[in-house]
C-alpha cells in the first residue's frame, strides 16, 4: 500500500465514522472532508492521531494549550449550522493550522472568498505553508487580533469563530451582511454553547440553530507577548475553573469548600446524560450566573471531588452542589446550591428536558444583552 493510499484509507475511515454518527449530514461537507488532506496541516503527527476524531494540540505555553486543530466532529457540526452556500464570502476568526480554511474553500468552491485571521505571526506563517503545500494558495490570511475583524471594509455572508469568546466582538459583527450568519463558541455562565446567529436589519442577532462548544479563548495577546510579559507565570493551580466570571470563584475559597465532606444527595433527577449531566448543565448555565464546570488537573490532599464536576458554587453562601462524572450529586456546605439546582431542574423538566438544539438566543444590536427562549419540542427537527 502506497503512502497516498494509506492516508486516503485513514481519511475515508474518519469520514465514514462521522457519517454513521450523523455528524456529517450534507454532501458538500462530506466531499470537503474527503478532499482535504489533514496530514498536510499536521505534518509532525502520526496518521493515527491526525485522523482520530480528537483535537490536536499544536502550541503550548508551559503546560497550557494555546493553539490546536479542532476535532473533525466539532468542525463538522459547526460547518453544518454555518449553512454555507457556493460562492459566499466567509471570514474565519482563528486560522490555526489552516485546515478549517481549506475545508471552507472546498465547500464554497472559491479559495479567494475565504478570509482568515490569527493573532500569532508564526501561526499565520505556518498556516500559509500548510495551505500552499495542500494546494490552497489563494486563501486570504492576515495576522491581526480577531476581535477587530478584517482590516479592509468587506461585508461577509458568513463568519465562523474557531476560538471561544466571552462577549460577541461588535467590530466583527459590523462586517456581517444583513441576513448573514455568524457561528461562534460563546461562554455562558461556565459552559460553551455555539449558536448560529442571523443578523437582522436593526442589527440584532437571532439564533437559527446551535451546537456544543469546546474551544480555547480568543486571545488579545500573541504568544510572544504573553511569554515576554514581566508578570507571566506558568499556572500552578491544580483545579481548572471554567467560567467567564472569575469574580465569583476565588480559587483558595473554592478549594477550602471542596475539602469539607460533602453530602451525597439522592435526588430523583431523570434524563441526565453522562458525564456530569452535560445536557442539564447547559440549561442550568443559561439560568444561573454561578454555574460552573471544574476539572481536577492534579490531586489535592483532602479534596473530595476527584475528577471533575459541574453545577453551582456559591461562595457568598458557602454552598456548592456538583455533579461528578458519574452524576453523583455532591452537596458542600449549605443546601442553597442544591435547592437552586432542584428548582431549575423542575423548570427543565416542565419544558421537556431541552438541550442546546432547542435554545433560541436573541442578542441586542450592541451584543451586550441577550434573552433566551426554548423552542417547543415539536419544532425540533
CORKAHU-V923902 format. One record per pair of residues at least 24 apart in sequence whose ideal C-beta (glycine too) atoms are under 8 Angstrom apart, sorted by the first residue. I is the first residue (numbers start at 1). J is the second residue. D is the distance in whole Angstrom. If there is no record, write none. Layout:
i->I j->J d->D
i->I j->J d->D
//
This chain:
i->6 j->47 d->7
i->7 j->37 d->6
i->7 j->39 d->6
i->7 j->47 d->6
i->10 j->47 d->5
i->10 j->48 d->8
i->10 j->50 d->7
i->10 j->51 d->4
i->11 j->37 d->7
i->11 j->38 d->7
i->11 j->51 d->6
i->13 j->51 d->7
i->14 j->51 d->5
i->14 j->52 d->8
i->14 j->53 d->7
i->14 j->72 d->6
i->17 j->53 d->7
i->18 j->53 d->7
i->18 j->72 d->6
i->18 j->73 d->6
i->18 j->76 d->6
i->21 j->73 d->7
i->23 j->73 d->5
i->23 j->76 d->5
i->23 j->77 d->6
i->24 j->76 d->5
i->24 j->80 d->8
i->25 j->80 d->6
i->26 j->80 d->6
i->28 j->84 d->7
i->28 j->107 d->5
i->29 j->76 d->6
i->29 j->79 d->5
i->29 j->80 d->7
i->29 j->103 d->8
i->29 j->107 d->7
i->31 j->106 d->7
i->32 j->103 d->5
i->32 j->106 d->4
i->32 j->107 d->5
i->33 j->72 d->7
i->33 j->76 d->7
i->33 j->103 d->7
i->35 j->106 d->5
i->36 j->99 d->7
i->36 j->102 d->5
i->36 j->103 d->6
i->36 j->106 d->6
i->36 j->134 d->7
i->37 j->134 d->6
i->38 j->69 d->8
i->38 j->72 d->8
i->38 j->99 d->6
i->40 j->130 d->6
i->40 j->133 d->5
i->40 j->134 d->4
i->41 j->69 d->7
i->41 j->97 d->4
i->41 j->98 d->6
i->41 j->99 d->4
i->41 j->102 d->7
i->41 j->127 d->8
i->41 j->130 d->5
i->41 j->134 d->7
i->42 j->69 d->6
i->42 j->97 d->6
i->42 j->99 d->8
i->43 j->130 d->8
i->55 j->214 d->8
i->58 j->96 d->7
i->58 j->97 d->6
i->59 j->120 d->8
i->59 j->123 d->7
i->59 j->223 d->7
i->61 j->223 d->6
i->61 j->226 d->6
i->61 j->227 d->7
i->61 j->234 d->7
i->62 j->234 d->4
i->62 j->235 d->7
i->63 j->234 d->7
i->63 j->235 d->7
i->64 j->234 d->7
i->64 j->235 d->6
i->65 j->216 d->6
i->66 j->216 d->7
i->66 j->219 d->7
i->66 j->223 d->6
i->66 j->226 d->8
i->67 j->96 d->6
i->67 j->120 d->7
i->67 j->123 d->6
i->67 j->216 d->7
i->67 j->223 d->8
i->68 j->96 d->7
i->68 j->216 d->7
i->69 j->96 d->6
i->69 j->97 d->5
i->69 j->99 d->6
i->70 j->96 d->7
i->70 j->100 d->7
i->70 j->162 d->6
i->70 j->215 d->7
i->71 j->214 d->8
i->74 j->211 d->8
i->74 j->212 d->7
i->74 j->214 d->6
i->75 j->100 d->6
i->75 j->103 d->7
i->77 j->194 d->8
i->77 j->211 d->4
i->77 j->212 d->7
i->78 j->160 d->6
i->78 j->183 d->5
i->78 j->194 d->6
i->78 j->211 d->6
i->79 j->103 d->7
i->79 j->104 d->8
i->79 j->107 d->7
i->79 j->160 d->8
i->80 j->211 d->8
i->81 j->181 d->8
i->81 j->183 d->6
i->81 j->194 d->8
i->81 j->196 d->4
i->81 j->208 d->7
i->81 j->209 d->5
i->81 j->210 d->7
i->81 j->211 d->6
i->82 j->158 d->6
i->82 j->160 d->6
i->82 j->181 d->6
i->82 j->183 d->5
i->82 j->196 d->6
i->83 j->158 d->8
i->83 j->181 d->6
i->83 j->196 d->7
i->83 j->208 d->8
i->84 j->108 d->6
i->84 j->158 d->6
i->85 j->157 d->7
i->86 j->110 d->8
i->87 j->113 d->7
i->88 j->113 d->7
i->88 j->157 d->4
i->88 j->158 d->6
i->89 j->113 d->5
i->89 j->115 d->7
i->89 j->154 d->7
i->89 j->155 d->8
i->89 j->156 d->5
i->89 j->157 d->5
i->89 j->158 d->8
i->90 j->114 d->5
i->90 j->115 d->7
i->90 j->156 d->6
i->90 j->157 d->7
i->90 j->158 d->5
i->90 j->159 d->7
i->90 j->160 d->7
i->91 j->115 d->5
i->91 j->116 d->8
i->91 j->117 d->7
i->91 j->149 d->7
i->91 j->150 d->6
i->91 j->154 d->8
i->91 j->156 d->5
i->91 j->158 d->7
i->91 j->159 d->5
i->91 j->160 d->7
i->91 j->172 d->8
i->91 j->175 d->7
i->92 j->116 d->4
i->92 j->117 d->7
i->92 j->159 d->8
i->92 j->160 d->5
i->92 j->161 d->8
i->92 j->162 d->7
i->93 j->117 d->6
i->93 j->146 d->4
i->93 j->147 d->8
i->93 j->159 d->7
i->93 j->160 d->7
i->93 j->161 d->4
i->93 j->162 d->7
i->93 j->163 d->6
i->93 j->172 d->7
i->93 j->184 d->8
i->93 j->218 d->7
i->94 j->118 d->6
i->94 j->146 d->6
i->94 j->161 d->6
i->94 j->162 d->4
i->94 j->163 d->4
i->94 j->215 d->8
i->94 j->218 d->7
i->95 j->123 d->6
i->95 j->124 d->6
i->95 j->127 d->5
i->95 j->141 d->6
i->96 j->123 d->7
i->96 j->127 d->7
i->96 j->162 d->6
i->97 j->126 d->7
i->97 j->127 d->6
i->97 j->130 d->6
i->98 j->126 d->8
i->98 j->127 d->4
i->98 j->128 d->7
i->98 j->130 d->5
i->98 j->131 d->4
i->98 j->134 d->8
i->98 j->136 d->7
i->98 j->139 d->8
i->98 j->141 d->8
i->99 j->130 d->8
i->100 j->160 d->8
i->100 j->162 d->6
i->101 j->127 d->7
i->101 j->131 d->7
i->101 j->136 d->7
i->101 j->139 d->5
i->101 j->141 d->8
i->102 j->131 d->6
i->102 j->134 d->6
i->102 j->136 d->5
i->102 j->139 d->7
i->104 j->160 d->8
i->105 j->136 d->6
i->105 j->139 d->6
i->111 j->136 d->6
i->111 j->137 d->8
i->111 j->138 d->4
i->111 j->139 d->5
i->112 j->138 d->5
i->112 j->139 d->8
i->112 j->140 d->7
i->114 j->139 d->5
i->114 j->140 d->7
i->115 j->139 d->8
i->115 j->140 d->4
i->115 j->142 d->7
i->115 j->150 d->6
i->115 j->154 d->7
i->115 j->156 d->7
i->116 j->140 d->7
i->116 j->141 d->5
i->116 j->142 d->8
i->117 j->141 d->8
i->117 j->142 d->6
i->117 j->143 d->8
i->117 j->144 d->5
i->117 j->145 d->8
i->117 j->146 d->5
i->117 j->149 d->8
i->117 j->150 d->7
i->118 j->143 d->6
i->118 j->144 d->8
i->118 j->146 d->7
i->119 j->143 d->7
i->119 j->144 d->7
i->119 j->145 d->5
i->119 j->146 d->6
i->119 j->219 d->6
i->119 j->220 d->8
i->119 j->221 d->8
i->119 j->222 d->5
i->120 j->222 d->5
i->120 j->223 d->5
i->120 j->224 d->8
i->121 j->222 d->7
i->122 j->223 d->7
i->145 j->220 d->6
i->146 j->172 d->7
i->146 j->218 d->6
i->147 j->171 d->7
i->147 j->172 d->7
i->147 j->218 d->6
i->147 j->220 d->7
i->148 j->172 d->8
i->149 j->174 d->7
i->149 j->175 d->5
i->150 j->175 d->6
i->155 j->180 d->8
i->156 j->180 d->6
i->157 j->181 d->8
i->158 j->182 d->7
i->158 j->183 d->8
i->159 j->183 d->7
i->159 j->184 d->8
i->160 j->184 d->7
i->161 j->185 d->6
i->161 j->215 d->8
i->161 j->218 d->7
i->162 j->215 d->6
i->163 j->215 d->5
i->163 j->216 d->6
i->163 j->217 d->6
i->163 j->218 d->4
i->163 j->219 d->7
i->164 j->192 d->5
i->164 j->213 d->6
i->164 j->215 d->4
i->164 j->216 d->7
i->164 j->217 d->5
i->164 j->218 d->7
i->165 j->217 d->7
i->165 j->218 d->5
i->166 j->217 d->8
i->166 j->244 d->4
i->167 j->367 d->7
i->167 j->368 d->8
i->168 j->205 d->7
i->168 j->363 d->6
i->168 j->367 d->4
i->169 j->218 d->8
i->169 j->367 d->8
i->170 j->366 d->6
i->170 j->367 d->5
i->173 j->199 d->7
i->173 j->203 d->8
i->173 j->205 d->7
i->173 j->367 d->6
i->181 j->208 d->7
i->185 j->213 d->4
i->185 j->214 d->7
i->185 j->215 d->4
i->186 j->213 d->7
i->187 j->243 d->8
i->187 j->244 d->4
i->188 j->285 d->5
i->188 j->286 d->6
i->189 j->243 d->7
i->189 j->244 d->8
i->189 j->245 d->7
i->189 j->285 d->4
i->189 j->286 d->7
i->189 j->288 d->6
i->189 j->289 d->5
i->189 j->290 d->8
i->189 j->291 d->5
i->189 j->292 d->8
i->190 j->242 d->6
i->190 j->243 d->4
i->190 j->244 d->8
i->190 j->245 d->8
i->190 j->285 d->6
i->190 j->291 d->5
i->190 j->292 d->4
i->190 j->293 d->5
i->190 j->310 d->8
i->191 j->242 d->8
i->191 j->281 d->6
i->191 j->282 d->6
i->191 j->285 d->4
i->191 j->291 d->7
i->191 j->293 d->6
i->191 j->310 d->8
i->193 j->282 d->6
i->193 j->285 d->8
i->193 j->286 d->8
i->193 j->356 d->5
i->193 j->359 d->7
i->194 j->356 d->8
i->195 j->359 d->7
i->195 j->361 d->5
i->197 j->361 d->7
i->197 j->363 d->7
i->202 j->365 d->6
i->203 j->365 d->3
i->203 j->366 d->8
i->204 j->362 d->6
i->204 j->363 d->6
i->204 j->364 d->6
i->204 j->365 d->5
i->205 j->361 d->8
i->205 j->362 d->7
i->205 j->363 d->4
i->205 j->367 d->7
i->206 j->360 d->8
i->206 j->361 d->8
i->206 j->362 d->5
i->206 j->363 d->8
i->207 j->359 d->7
i->207 j->360 d->6
i->207 j->361 d->4
i->207 j->362 d->7
i->209 j->357 d->7
i->210 j->356 d->5
i->210 j->357 d->6
i->210 j->359 d->5
i->210 j->361 d->8
i->211 j->356 d->7
i->211 j->357 d->8
i->212 j->282 d->8
i->212 j->356 d->6
i->237 j->297 d->8
i->238 j->296 d->7
i->238 j->297 d->6
i->238 j->298 d->4
i->238 j->299 d->7
i->238 j->300 d->5
i->239 j->294 d->6
i->239 j->295 d->7
i->239 j->296 d->6
i->239 j->297 d->7
i->239 j->300 d->7
i->240 j->294 d->7
i->240 j->295 d->4
i->240 j->297 d->6
i->241 j->292 d->6
i->241 j->294 d->5
i->242 j->292 d->7
i->242 j->293 d->4
i->242 j->294 d->7
i->242 j->295 d->7
i->243 j->292 d->5
i->243 j->293 d->8
i->245 j->289 d->7
i->245 j->290 d->8
i->248 j->289 d->7
i->248 j->290 d->5
i->248 j->292 d->8
i->248 j->313 d->7
i->248 j->315 d->7
i->249 j->292 d->6
i->249 j->313 d->6
i->249 j->315 d->7
i->250 j->315 d->6
i->253 j->315 d->5
i->254 j->294 d->8
i->254 j->313 d->6
i->254 j->315 d->7
i->254 j->320 d->8
i->255 j->300 d->7
i->255 j->303 d->7
i->257 j->313 d->7
i->257 j->315 d->7
i->257 j->318 d->7
i->257 j->320 d->6
i->257 j->332 d->5
i->257 j->333 d->6
i->258 j->303 d->5
i->258 j->304 d->6
i->258 j->305 d->5
i->258 j->320 d->7
i->258 j->332 d->6
i->259 j->300 d->8
i->259 j->302 d->5
i->259 j->303 d->6
i->259 j->304 d->7
i->260 j->304 d->8
i->260 j->332 d->6
i->260 j->333 d->6
i->261 j->304 d->6
i->262 j->304 d->5
i->262 j->305 d->8
i->262 j->330 d->4
i->262 j->331 d->6
i->262 j->332 d->5
i->263 j->330 d->7
i->263 j->331 d->4
i->264 j->328 d->6
i->264 j->329 d->7
i->264 j->330 d->6
i->264 j->331 d->8
i->265 j->321 d->7
i->265 j->329 d->4
i->265 j->330 d->7
i->265 j->331 d->5
i->265 j->338 d->6
i->266 j->329 d->8
i->267 j->329 d->6
i->267 j->338 d->8
i->267 j->342 d->7
i->267 j->345 d->8
i->269 j->329 d->8
i->269 j->345 d->6
i->270 j->349 d->8
i->271 j->349 d->8
i->271 j->353 d->5
i->272 j->323 d->7
i->272 j->327 d->5
i->274 j->325 d->7
i->274 j->326 d->7
i->274 j->327 d->6
i->275 j->308 d->7
i->275 j->325 d->4
i->275 j->326 d->8
i->275 j->327 d->8
i->276 j->308 d->6
i->276 j->309 d->6
i->276 j->310 d->4
i->276 j->323 d->5
i->276 j->324 d->7
i->276 j->325 d->6
i->276 j->327 d->7
i->277 j->310 d->7
i->277 j->323 d->4
i->277 j->327 d->5
i->278 j->310 d->7
i->279 j->353 d->7
i->279 j->355 d->5
i->280 j->323 d->8
i->280 j->345 d->7
i->280 j->348 d->6
i->280 j->353 d->8
i->281 j->310 d->4
i->281 j->311 d->7
i->281 j->323 d->7
i->282 j->355 d->6
i->282 j->356 d->5
i->282 j->359 d->8
i->283 j->344 d->7
i->283 j->348 d->5
i->283 j->354 d->6
i->283 j->355 d->7
i->284 j->310 d->8
i->284 j->311 d->7
i->284 j->312 d->7
i->284 j->341 d->7
i->284 j->344 d->6
i->284 j->348 d->8
i->286 j->359 d->7
i->286 j->372 d->5
i->287 j->344 d->5
i->287 j->347 d->7
i->288 j->312 d->6
i->288 j->340 d->6
i->288 j->344 d->6
i->290 j->314 d->5
i->294 j->322 d->7
i->304 j->330 d->7
i->304 j->332 d->8
i->305 j->330 d->7
i->311 j->337 d->7
i->311 j->341 d->6
i->312 j->337 d->4
i->312 j->340 d->6
i->312 j->341 d->6
i->313 j->337 d->7
i->314 j->340 d->8
i->352 j->377 d->5
//
